Amino acid sequence: MRVELAYGTDGLAIEVPDSARIVSPQHSPALPDAMAALTHALRHPVASPPLRQLASPGKRVAISVCDITRAQPREPVLTAILAELDGVVAPEDVAILVATGTHRSNTPEELRAMLGDEIARTCRVLNHDSRDDASLTDLGTLGEGVPVRLANEWVEADLRLTTGFVEPHFFAGFSGGPKMIAPGLAGLDTVLVLHDALRIGDARSTWGVIEGNPIQRDIREIARHPLARAHFSLDVLLNRDQRITRVFAGELFAMHAAACAAAKVAAMSPLDHPYDVVVTTNSGYPLDQNLYQAVKGMSAAAQVVSDGGTILCAAECRDGLPAHGRYADTLRGGASPEALLAEITERPVAIPDQWQVQVQALIQRRARVGVKSLLSEAEVRAAHFDPVDGLSAAIASAMSSVGADATLCVLPEGPQTIPYVAR
């Protein structure tokens, strides 16, 4: 049987046995008129006045958007929002804040592709920099001991809007909503604590869980601070073609709860048993542009792989490991996944990017992990993974090592569908 995997921009075809279990997102048709749906949501929000009623002349507006590693449809969302603000708020009073978290800044070319030429030209667009102390405002300690610093442009705005998209997230439960404030616009020290070993290691820090999730608990506490809270929020759901299927707008928490409930139905799939071999992706470009992000696809596979089984991940990684940040250095600093996990546990907030490494180490304790990518064999091995050249051959080899009764599960869209073993 031929299966098309989401890999880079062109995809990747593999051959698998007819007995393979294929787990894909429920197909949701794109909205026939996304702009009309966005406008309706802005004018008929959940638990909030319409956006236009919140605006007034002279107000400074800050709008948080996802960075280049996310498939958010920023241009139509921002076009609809700016149309609602037109004639009330001057364009020069609008700042679009790219919520990079600890990621690299997006290039001018990327910003134009993300936002469209008109928006990039008429609005102030700022990449958040978690390491630039001068750009951050100290809000004290919130939640369970989180030192909170957020972008000045966000804190000082008179009207703050979050925009994002909602899908299951491998330790925050779901994306979107309050994550567009922290970690999206937070300082490095804030992010390190939110993603420390204790929070990441909690069993409730996992796909599809909001209530009781210690990471969401503290993110939401930050989002309730008077100088941090969003005055209006908009999230969307996307289908496999990254087209808008649902729109949710209004008060941050009410809007996000409705979006998460809809996303859970569409994107989580119960299975009867674990599988010996699980093939996964990181949903193609832009989500699979580096190995750091590809751990999400591996985490989705880890939910249903047998102990001692094999995970094979197809992620293009055109941006490398990547080179920025401390991810690569941290990986090279440990002789094995076990050694990395021990170091992280001993120093829970001392290592930048440790959260991704910790999840990676936990996965590798359970299963062998092979990676098909543009990375060199040396780069893949340095990350403690096994390099894979021909994916179909690697699948056949992994199943053969188990025996005639080997079972195979394939996640062609990676973390766009989160399987779980129903208990």
C-alpha positions as CSV (number, residue, x, y, z in Angstrom):
1,M,0.0,0.0,0.0
2,R,1.3,3.5,-0.9
3,V,1.0,6.2,1.7
4,E,1.8,9.9,1.2
5,L,3.6,11.5,4.2
6,A,3.6,15.2,5.0
7,Y,7.3,16.0,4.4
8,G,8.7,19.4,3.6
9,T,6.6,21.1,0.9
10,D,6.5,18.2,-1.6
11,G,5.6,15.2,0.6
12,L,7.2,11.7,0.6
13,A,5.6,8.5,-0.6
14,I,6.3,5.2,1.1
15,E,5.2,1.6,0.7
16,V,3.7,-0.2,3.8
17,P,1.9,-3.5,4.3
18,D,-1.9,-3.5,3.7
19,S,-2.3,-4.4,7.4
20,A,-0.9,-1.1,8.5
21,R,-3.1,1.1,10.7
22,I,-3.3,4.6,9.1
23,V,-4.3,7.4,11.5
24,S,-5.0,10.7,9.8
25,P,-7.0,13.8,10.9
26,Q,-10.7,13.8,10.2
27,H,-11.1,15.6,7.0
28,S,-12.8,18.9,7.7
29,P,-13.7,21.0,4.7
30,A,-12.4,24.5,4.5
31,L,-14.8,27.3,5.2
32,P,-16.3,28.4,1.9
33,D,-15.7,32.1,2.9
34,A,-13.1,32.3,5.6
35,M,-13.1,36.2,5.5
36,A,-16.8,36.3,6.2
37,A,-16.4,33.8,9.1
38,L,-13.6,35.8,10.6
39,T,-15.6,39.0,10.4
40,H,-18.6,37.4,11.9
41,A,-16.6,36.1,14.8
42,L,-15.1,39.5,15.4
43,R,-18.5,41.0,15.5
44,H,-20.3,38.2,17.4
45,P,-17.6,37.1,19.9
46,V,-17.9,34.8,22.9
47,A,-18.2,36.5,26.3
48,S,-16.9,39.8,25.0
49,P,-18.1,43.0,23.2
50,P,-17.3,43.1,19.5
51,L,-13.8,44.1,18.7
52,R,-14.7,47.4,17.2
53,Q,-16.4,48.5,20.4
54,L,-13.2,47.9,22.3
55,A,-11.2,50.3,20.1
56,S,-11.0,54.0,20.3
57,P,-8.9,56.7,18.6
58,G,-5.3,57.0,20.0
59,K,-5.3,53.6,21.6
60,R,-2.1,51.7,21.0
61,V,-2.9,48.2,19.7
62,A,-0.7,45.1,20.1
63,I,-1.5,41.9,18.1
64,S,0.3,38.7,18.9
65,V,0.9,36.3,16.0
66,C,2.7,33.0,15.5
67,D,6.2,32.9,14.1
68,I,7.4,31.1,11.0
69,T,7.4,27.6,12.6
70,R,3.6,27.7,12.8
71,A,1.1,27.3,10.0
72,Q,-1.2,30.1,11.2
73,P,-3.1,31.9,8.4
74,R,-1.8,35.3,9.6
75,E,-2.7,37.4,6.6
76,P,-6.5,36.7,6.4
77,V,-6.7,36.9,10.2
78,L,-4.9,40.3,10.4
79,T,-6.8,41.6,7.4
80,A,-10.1,40.9,9.1
81,I,-8.9,42.5,12.4
82,L,-7.5,45.6,10.7
83,A,-10.7,46.1,8.8
84,E,-12.7,46.1,12.0
85,L,-10.2,48.7,13.5
86,D,-10.2,50.8,10.3
87,G,-11.4,54.4,10.9
88,V,-11.0,54.0,14.6
89,V,-7.3,53.2,15.2
90,A,-4.6,54.7,13.1
91,P,-2.4,52.1,11.3
92,E,0.7,53.6,12.9
93,D,-0.8,52.8,16.4
94,V,-0.9,49.1,15.6
95,A,2.1,46.8,16.4
96,I,2.2,43.2,15.3
97,L,4.3,41.2,17.7
98,V,5.7,37.9,16.3
99,A,5.6,35.6,19.3
100,T,8.8,33.8,18.8
101,G,9.2,32.6,22.4
102,T,12.9,31.5,22.4
103,H,13.0,30.9,18.6
104,R,15.1,32.9,16.2
105,S,13.8,36.2,14.7
106,N,12.0,35.9,11.4
107,T,13.7,37.5,8.4
108,P,12.2,40.4,6.4
109,E,11.4,38.0,3.6
110,E,9.7,35.6,6.0
111,L,7.7,38.4,7.5
112,R,6.4,39.5,4.1
113,A,5.5,35.9,3.3
114,M,3.8,35.5,6.7
115,L,1.8,38.8,6.8
116,G,1.5,39.9,3.1
117,D,3.2,42.9,1.6
118,E,0.5,45.4,2.5
119,I,0.4,44.5,6.2
120,A,4.2,44.3,6.5
121,R,4.5,47.7,4.9
122,T,1.7,49.6,6.8
123,C,2.0,48.2,10.3
124,R,4.9,48.1,12.7
125,V,6.1,44.5,12.9
126,L,8.4,43.4,15.7
127,N,10.1,40.1,16.3
128,H,10.0,39.3,20.0
129,D,13.5,38.7,21.5
130,S,13.4,36.7,24.8
131,R,17.1,37.5,25.4
132,D,16.8,41.3,25.1
133,D,16.4,42.5,28.7
134,A,15.7,46.1,27.6
135,S,12.6,45.0,25.6
136,L,11.0,43.2,28.6
137,T,8.9,44.4,31.6
138,D,9.2,42.6,34.9
139,L,5.8,41.5,36.3
140,G,7.1,39.8,39.4
141,T,6.6,36.1,40.3
142,L,3.4,34.5,39.3
143,G,1.9,31.0,39.5
144,E,4.1,28.4,41.1
145,G,7.3,30.4,41.3
146,V,7.5,31.7,37.7
147,P,9.6,34.9,37.3
148,V,7.6,36.8,34.7
149,R,9.0,39.2,32.1
150,L,7.0,40.1,29.0
151,A,7.5,42.2,25.9
152,N,7.3,45.9,26.6
153,E,5.2,46.5,23.5
154,W,2.6,44.0,24.8
155,V,2.5,45.3,28.4
156,E,2.3,49.0,27.4
157,A,-0.4,48.6,24.8
158,D,-4.0,49.9,25.5
159,L,-5.7,47.1,23.5
160,R,-4.0,43.7,23.4
161,L,-5.1,40.9,21.0
162,T,-3.9,37.4,20.7
163,T,-4.3,35.4,17.4
164,G,-3.3,31.8,16.9
165,F,-4.5,28.4,15.9
166,V,-5.5,25.5,18.1
167,E,-4.2,21.9,17.9
168,P,-3.2,19.3,20.5
169,H,0.2,20.2,22.0
170,F,2.6,17.6,23.4
171,F,3.1,19.1,26.8
172,A,0.8,22.2,27.0
173,G,-2.3,20.2,26.1
174,F,-3.3,22.5,23.3
175,S,-1.7,25.4,21.4
176,G,-3.2,28.9,20.9
177,G,-5.0,31.0,23.5
178,P,-2.8,32.1,26.4
179,K,0.4,30.6,24.9
180,M,0.4,33.6,22.6
181,I,1.3,35.7,25.7
182,A,3.6,33.3,27.5
183,P,5.8,31.7,26.4
184,G,5.2,33.5,23.1
185,L,6.1,37.0,24.3
186,A,8.1,36.1,27.5
187,G,11.7,36.5,28.6
188,L,14.1,33.5,28.5
189,D,14.0,33.1,32.3
190,T,10.2,32.9,32.2
191,V,10.2,30.3,29.5
192,L,12.9,28.1,31.2
193,V,10.7,27.9,34.3
194,L,7.5,27.2,32.4
195,H,9.3,24.4,30.6
196,D,11.4,23.1,33.5
197,A,11.9,19.4,34.2
198,L,9.3,19.2,36.9
199,R,6.5,20.6,34.8
200,I,7.5,18.7,31.6
201,G,7.9,15.5,33.6
202,D,4.4,15.7,35.1
203,A,2.1,13.1,33.7
204,R,-0.6,15.7,33.2
205,S,1.7,17.7,30.9
206,T,0.6,15.9,27.7
207,W,-1.5,16.0,24.6
208,G,-5.1,17.2,25.0
209,V,-5.0,18.0,28.7
210,I,-5.7,21.5,30.0
211,E,-7.2,21.0,33.5
212,G,-4.6,20.0,36.0
213,N,-1.8,20.5,33.5
214,P,0.9,22.4,35.5
215,I,2.2,24.2,32.4
216,Q,-1.2,25.5,31.5
217,R,-1.8,26.4,35.1
218,D,1.1,28.9,35.1
219,I,0.6,30.1,31.6
220,R,-3.0,31.0,32.4
221,E,-2.0,32.7,35.7
222,I,0.3,34.9,33.7
223,A,-2.4,35.7,31.2
224,R,-4.7,36.8,34.0
225,H,-2.3,39.6,35.2
226,P,-3.8,43.0,34.5
227,L,-0.7,44.1,32.5
228,A,-0.6,40.9,30.5
229,R,-4.2,39.9,29.8
230,A,-5.6,40.0,26.3
231,H,-8.6,42.3,25.8
232,F,-9.7,40.2,22.8
233,S,-8.5,36.9,21.2
234,L,-9.1,34.9,18.0
235,D,-8.1,31.4,17.3
236,V,-8.8,29.2,14.3
237,L,-8.8,25.4,13.5
238,L,-7.1,24.2,10.4
239,N,-7.4,21.1,8.2
240,R,-4.7,19.1,6.6
241,D,-4.3,21.6,3.9
242,Q,-3.8,24.4,6.5
243,R,-7.1,26.0,5.5
244,I,-9.5,27.5,8.1
245,T,-12.3,25.2,9.2
246,R,-13.6,27.0,12.4
247,V,-13.2,30.4,13.9
248,F,-13.4,31.3,17.6
249,A,-13.2,34.9,19.0
250,G,-13.8,36.8,22.2
251,E,-12.7,36.6,25.8
252,L,-9.4,34.6,25.9
253,F,-10.4,31.7,28.1
254,A,-13.9,31.2,26.9
255,M,-12.9,31.4,23.3
256,H,-10.0,29.0,23.9
257,A,-12.1,26.4,25.8
258,A,-14.5,26.2,22.9
259,A,-11.6,25.9,20.3
260,C,-9.9,23.1,22.4
261,A,-13.1,21.1,22.7
262,A,-13.6,21.2,18.9
263,A,-9.9,20.4,18.2
264,K,-10.0,17.4,20.5
265,V,-12.9,15.8,18.6
266,A,-11.2,16.5,15.3
267,A,-7.6,15.7,16.1
268,M,-7.4,12.9,18.7
269,S,-7.9,9.2,17.8
270,P,-8.3,6.3,20.2
271,L,-6.6,3.0,19.3
272,D,-7.1,-0.5,20.8
273,H,-3.5,-1.4,21.4
274,P,0.1,-0.2,21.0
275,Y,2.1,-0.9,17.9
276,D,5.6,-2.4,17.3
277,V,6.5,0.1,14.7
278,V,5.1,3.7,14.3
279,V,5.9,5.9,11.4
280,T,5.3,9.6,11.9
281,T,6.1,13.1,10.5
282,N,6.1,16.6,11.8
283,S,3.2,17.7,9.5
284,G,5.4,19.0,6.7
285,Y,6.7,22.5,6.2
286,P,6.8,24.9,8.1
287,L,6.4,22.6,11.1
288,D,9.2,20.2,10.1
289,Q,11.9,22.7,9.3
290,N,14.2,21.6,12.1
291,L,14.8,18.6,14.3
292,Y,14.0,20.6,17.4
293,Q,10.4,20.9,16.3
294,A,10.2,17.4,14.9
295,V,10.3,16.0,18.4
296,K,6.6,16.8,18.5
297,G,5.9,14.2,15.7
298,M,8.0,11.7,17.7
299,S,6.0,12.4,20.8
300,A,2.7,11.7,19.0
301,A,4.1,8.4,17.9
302,A,5.3,7.6,21.4
303,Q,1.7,7.6,22.6
304,V,1.1,4.3,20.8
305,V,4.4,2.6,20.3
306,S,5.1,-0.6,22.2
307,D,7.8,-0.5,24.9
308,G,11.0,-1.4,23.1
309,G,9.5,-0.7,19.7
310,T,10.6,1.5,16.8
311,I,9.6,5.1,15.9
312,L,10.5,6.2,12.4
313,C,10.2,10.0,11.8
314,A,10.2,11.7,8.4
315,A,11.0,15.4,9.0
316,E,12.8,17.4,6.3
317,C,14.8,19.7,8.7
318,R,15.8,22.2,6.0
319,D,16.8,24.6,8.9
320,G,19.1,21.9,10.5
321,L,19.0,21.1,14.2
322,P,18.8,24.3,14.1
323,A,22.1,26.2,14.6
324,H,20.6,28.9,16.8
325,G,19.8,28.3,20.5
326,R,21.3,25.7,22.8
327,Y,19.6,22.6,21.5
328,A,22.5,21.3,19.5
329,D,25.0,22.1,22.3
330,T,22.9,20.4,24.9
331,L,22.5,17.2,22.8
332,R,26.3,17.1,22.3
333,G,26.8,17.5,26.0
334,G,25.3,14.1,26.9
335,A,26.8,10.7,26.1
336,S,23.3,9.2,25.8
337,P,19.6,10.0,26.3
338,E,19.9,8.6,29.8
339,A,22.8,10.9,30.6
340,L,20.9,13.9,29.2
341,L,17.8,13.1,31.2
342,A,19.9,12.8,34.4
343,E,21.5,16.1,33.8
344,I,18.2,17.9,33.2
345,T,16.6,16.3,36.3
346,E,19.6,17.5,38.4
347,R,19.4,21.1,37.0
348,P,15.7,21.6,36.2
349,V,15.9,25.2,34.9
350,A,19.6,25.6,34.0
351,I,19.7,24.4,30.5
352,P,18.1,26.4,27.6
353,D,16.0,24.2,25.3
354,Q,16.1,21.4,27.9
355,W,12.3,20.8,27.6
356,Q,12.7,19.5,24.0
357,V,15.7,17.4,25.0
358,Q,13.9,16.0,28.0
359,V,10.9,14.9,25.9
360,Q,13.3,13.5,23.4
361,A,15.1,11.5,26.1
362,L,11.9,10.2,27.5
363,I,10.8,8.9,24.1
364,Q,14.2,7.3,23.5
365,R,14.0,5.4,26.8
366,R,10.9,3.8,25.4
367,A,11.7,3.2,21.7
368,R,14.4,3.2,19.1
369,V,14.0,6.3,17.0
370,G,15.1,6.7,13.4
371,V,15.0,9.9,11.4
372,K,14.6,10.5,7.7
373,S,15.7,14.1,6.9
374,L,18.1,16.3,5.0
375,L,20.5,16.2,8.0
376,S,23.8,14.4,7.6
377,E,24.3,11.0,9.3
378,A,26.7,12.7,11.7
379,E,24.2,15.3,12.7
380,V,21.5,12.7,13.3
381,R,23.8,10.5,15.3
382,A,25.0,13.5,17.4
383,A,21.3,14.0,18.4
384,H,21.2,10.3,19.6
385,F,18.9,9.2,16.7
386,D,19.5,6.6,14.0
387,P,19.8,8.1,10.5
388,V,17.4,6.6,7.9
389,D,17.9,6.7,4.2
390,G,15.2,4.6,2.5
391,L,12.1,4.8,4.8
392,S,10.2,1.9,3.2
393,A,13.2,-0.3,3.7
394,A,13.6,0.8,7.3
395,I,10.0,0.0,8.0
396,A,10.4,-3.5,6.5
397,S,13.6,-4.1,8.5
398,A,12.0,-2.9,11.8
399,M,9.0,-5.2,11.3
400,S,11.2,-8.1,10.3
401,S,13.1,-7.8,13.5
402,V,9.9,-8.2,15.5
403,G,8.6,-11.2,13.5
404,A,5.6,-12.2,11.4
405,D,3.1,-10.7,13.9
406,A,4.7,-7.2,13.9
407,T,2.2,-4.4,13.9
408,L,2.6,-1.1,12.1
409,C,0.9,2.3,12.6
410,V,1.4,5.3,10.3
411,L,0.7,9.0,11.2
412,P,1.0,10.7,7.8
413,E,0.3,14.1,9.2
414,G,2.3,13.6,12.4
415,P,1.0,15.6,15.4
416,Q,-2.1,16.9,13.5
417,T,-3.6,13.6,14.7
418,I,-2.8,12.4,18.2
419,P,-3.4,8.7,18.7
420,Y,-3.8,7.2,22.2
421,V,-4.4,3.8,23.5
422,A,-7.9,3.7,25.0
423,R,-7.9,2.1,28.4
